Amino acid sequence: MERKESNSGMLDLMVQPAFIVREGIVTQANPAAEKYFIAPGMPIGELLHTGKTEYNELEGGCLYLTLSIAGVPCAASVRKLAEGDIFTLEQDADQSQLQAMALAAQELRGPLSNVMMVADQLFPVTDADDDTRLQVSKINRGLFQLMRIVGNMSDAYRYSQQTEPQMAVLNISNFLEELFEKNAELLRFGGTEIHFENVRQPVFGLADREKLERAVHNILSNAVKFAAKGSPIYARLTRKHDMLYLTVQDEGQGIDNGLRGNVHARFLRQPGLEDSRYGIGLGMVMIRSAAALHGGTVLIDHPESGGTRLTMSLAIRQDREHTVRSHAFEVDYAGARDHTLIELSDVLPNALYESKRIN
């Protein structure tokens, strides 16, 4: 178990709405949380919208879940302290910044699409020399990286709003296995081995293919960035009653102690010389939003063996009370380009982006 931290004295200094829970009861709330009608004496069980089981079993790390505040779902994270469990709520200001990024992405999409179309026509190189192919692959990879950034900027706000989910019945276990197999094949070119262990029986449930796929891609991208070079990544899908748990673990140095509490809101970070592997955190927004849409949570913790472990839970829903839409009306967010080459463009080698491979 991780050592519990003692920072509750800083509660009133926190800008974000935050409160402390001990033995299932709110014992302290800062002024920002009181504006959400959260007050001492309130049972935390009445506020939990998702993550009741995960919260009850929480021993360490940072758990993202969803609270129900006055009947409205609200994103929150929880960490264990010596004095109790500290809950931090996402603010309206966080959503405003995501919305601003989405608007900026709309302006960037047009010019980027034009450049990519021109690049497709300029680089149909199949018999070029090695140096030309290398330069072409660097350009193509850079364009795919830009496409990923713009896509995350555009969609993080939409995902966080939980609007218009494209839910359909899906063999979730089979879908994830195929996804990991393709990712493993490509990441092997960069020297990273992925070991995936699936559940024994097929698991069918309502799911949004796009959001689930992009969540997995972002989880793997983060794992590769933080893993020790050449070390393997282990992924496992398990089932417990009506919940699925996807766990991905690397053997890296883990997330810095000073950043762990803010890992779910990285897009609020201040500019500086901070570790560039964290980016602006939109990938984590995509992951936690996908988990919430599927009735689940995200837990980031650090096993004693080292590295970082991310566990995303998903509720197995087989009823029809949720919105179900036909895939025939979906628009491919990647413009018919290979999703994996886009989503893993930060960690895949240049050689995979020669035009003969991506067209």
Disulfide bonds with the S-S distance in Angstrom:
none
